[in-house]
């Protein structure tokens, strides 16, 4: 099995975590951003514990939501440029599957 095929097949749903997913090239960046969001969540908890004014908490919730949306869009972009493109190279059935999967993810993002 070629190395390219191994990388392509790792994009399939349920792939092992050691696979080469589209975001791997910027894994450190994603982890950094997610740790910042984790810190924002802890900050929100402290604000509620300290009985901070509702509007101030909502402002921080909005900032955290935007940060999560940014990560989501970046992951989606990586998925489209790596996994969907790889599936398109495999053929119509694989491409159709990945496009449908991406559309479901986009629908979830738009509804959230």
MIMI-202101 format. One record per residue: residue in three letters; x, y negated, z of N, C-alpha, C, CB in turn. Coordinates in steps of 0.02 Angstrom, whole numbers, plus 50000, padded with zeros to 5 digits. Glycine has a CB too. Layout:
REM residues N
AlaXYZXYZXYZXYZ ...
END
This chain:
REM residues 112
Unk500435005950000500005000050000500454993850000499525000050062 Unk500284989149958500704983149953500604978650014500554979249889 Unk501114974450028501064969750084500504964750072501734966150095 Unk500414962650007499884957849991499204960850007499914955849917 Unk499104967249990498464970450003498344970850079498434977449971 Unk498864972350117498804972650189498574965950217499464974850222 Unk498874960550193498684953950217497964952450197499154948550189 Unk497774954150134497094952850111496584956750151497034954550037 Unk496724963150164496234967250198496144965150270496434974550194 Unk496624961550299496554959350368496014953950376497214956750394 Unk495804951050320495284945950323494594949050333495284941850259 Unk494544955450326493894958650333493654958450404493914965850308 Unk493004957850412492694957550477492904963650518491914957150471 Unk493074962550581493274967950625494004969950617492844973950612 Unk494394965950582495104967550572495474967250638495424962750521 Unk496014970950642496424971050702496694964050715497004976150696 Unk496794962450778497024955750795497734954450771496994954850870 Unk498094959550752498774958550728498784956750653499204964750740 Unk498204956450621498154954950550498334947750536497464956350525 Unk498404946250471498584939550449497964935850428499094939850391 Unk497664932450474497064928450460497284921650435496614927850522 Unk496824918050404496984911650374497274906450422496384908850343 Unk497094906850485497314901850533498004903250562496814901250589 Unk498284909050549498914911050581499474906050567499124918050556 Unk499474902950509499994898150493499994892150540499914895750423 Unk499424890850572499374885250619499104887550686498924879650589 Unk499264893650704499014896450767499204892150827499284903550776 Unk499824889750829500044885650885499634879250889500794883950878 Unk499484876250832499074870250831498364871550857499034867350760 Unk498084877050835497414878750860497414879950935497144885050824 Unk497914883650959497954884951031498044878451070498534889751046 Unk498444873951045498544867451078497874863651082499074863251040 Unk497514863451026496874859951024496364863151071496594859750953 Unk496354869851073495884873351116496044872351190495864880751099 Unk496684871951206496874870551275496664863551296497644871451284 Unk496704858851249496464852051264495714852051276496634847251206 Unk495354855851236494624856451245494464859851312494304860451187 Unk494864864851330494784868151394494864863051451495284873951402 Unk495354858651444495464853351493494874848551496496104849551477 Unk494584847151437493994842851436493414846151474493784841351363 Unk493334852651465492794856251500492894855951576492754863651476 Unk493514856851597493654856251669493514849151694494384858251685 Unk493684844251652493544837251670492794836051677493844832551618 Unk492404838951633491684838351637491414841351702491344841651577 Unk491684847151720491484850251783491624845751842491834857051793 Unk492224842751842492404838151897491934832151898493134835751889 Unk491764829651839491314823851837490644825451868491224821551765 Unk490384831351855489744833451884489824834351959489484839951851 Unk490374837551980490494838552052490544831852088491144842452063 Unk490844826952055490934820352086490334815752074491554817152058 Unk489814818452044489184814752032489294808351993488854813152099 Unk489684808951939489814803351894489164801551857490384805051844 Unk489094795451837488514792851802488374797051740488624785451783 Unk487744798751728487524803151674487794801151606486764803251671 Unk487754794751590487974792351524488724793551515487814784951515 Unk489114792751567489834793951563489974801351549490184791751628 Unk489594805751580489664812951568489464814551496489234817051619 Unk488904811751474488674812951406489184810451354488004809451394 Unk489524805051368490044802551324490604807651317490334795751349 Unk490794810651373491324815751372491084822151338491564817251443 Unk490444823951348490164829851313490204828651238489434831151335 Unk490034822651216490064820951145490774821651118489804813951133 Unk491254819251156491964819751135492174827051129492414815951185 Unk491964831051177492144838151176491794841651117491944841551242 Unk491184839851104490814842751047491174841150982490094840151046 Unk491384834950974491744832850914492404836750907491884825250915 Unk492744837850963493374841550961493244848750939493714841451031 Unk492724851850964492544858650944492344858950870491974861450987 Unk491974853850848491774853550778492394853050733491304847550765 Unk492874849150754493494848350716493864854950710493944843050749 Unk493914858750764494234865250763493834869950717494294868250834 Unk493184869750723492754874050681492854872650607492024873050700 Unk492864866350589492944864650518493634866650492492834857050509 Unk494144865850534494814867850514494854875350504495334865450566 Unk494554879150551494534886450544494154888550481494214889650606 Unk493604885250468493214886850409493624885450346492564882750408 Unk493974879850345494394878250288494934883550278494714871350297 Unk495254885550332495774890750327495464897350302496104891850396 Unk494874898950327494534905050306494384904850231493884906150346 Unk494134899250208493954898550137494584899050093493594891950125 Unk495114895650113495704895450071496124901850075496134889550089 Unk496024905950126496404912050133495974918150120496724912450202 Unk495494919350163495104925550159494624925750099494704926350223 Unk494284920250086493814920150030494204920549964493374913750032 Unk494744916849959495154917149898495434924149888495724911949901 Unk495674927249941495934934149936495394938949914496224936450004 Unk494794938249941494234942549922494054941449848493624941249966 Unk494084935349826493934933849756494424937449710493944926249742 Unk495044938049731495544941649691495404949149690496254940349720 Unk495084951749743494924958849745494364960749698494734960949816 Unk493894956249687493354957749642492694954949665493284965149633 Unk492194955849623491534952749634491214954649700491084954549578 Unk491214961149717490874963449778491194960449840490884971049782 Unk491864960649843492224957849901492114950349905492974959449896 Unk492124947049848492024939749846491324937949870492144936949776 Unk490824941549844490134940249865490044941149940489654944949827 Unk490364946249967490324947650039490624941850080490684954250056 Unk491214939550059491544934150096491184927550088492274933350072 Unk490904926250030490524920050020489904920150064490334919149946 Unk489554925950067488964926550109489154925550183488614933450099 Unk489704928550203489944927850272490104920550288490574932250283 Unk490434917150241490604910050251489974905850255491054907450194 Unk489484907350213488854903550214488494904350281488394905750157 Unk488514910350309488204911450375488564907250428488234919050394 Unk489224907050424489614903050472489454895650464490364904250463 Unk489404893350402489234886350389488544884750415489274884750313 Unk488084889250404487394888250430487394887650506486924894050408 Unk487774891950539487814891550612488114884850634488234897350641 Unk488624882550599488944876250617488464870350607489574875150575 Unk488084870450553487624864950538487054864750589487344865650466 Unk486844870550611486284870950659486504869150730485984877850659 Unk487144869450744487374868150813487434860750827488034871550826 
END
